Amino acid sequence: MASDMWRPRSYFELPDEGVEPLTFWETFQAILLGHLGVASAKRRQEDFNRANGWHVLAVGVLYTAIVVAIMIGISVYLA
């Protein structure tokens, strides 16, 4: 009986069968839209259901590096 109970999906699991996972570029777009706060609730839910956790981790690291580089560039320019 316990195996029949619903359990939350681990974020690093692939999407269910028949659901095409997001590509790396689509994951980058989803994170950017989420950061800017312009994605609809339906889009956020779809992105979460289709996202590959490893892509999200990689895009998060890349996105953080880009933001830090931009901030350093601005501070050097203004200094």
Secondary structure, 3 states (H helix, E strand, C coil): CHHHCCCCCCCCCCCCCCCCCCCHHHHHHHHHHHHHCCCCHHHHHHHHHHCCHHHHHHHHHHHHHHHHHHHHHHHHHHC
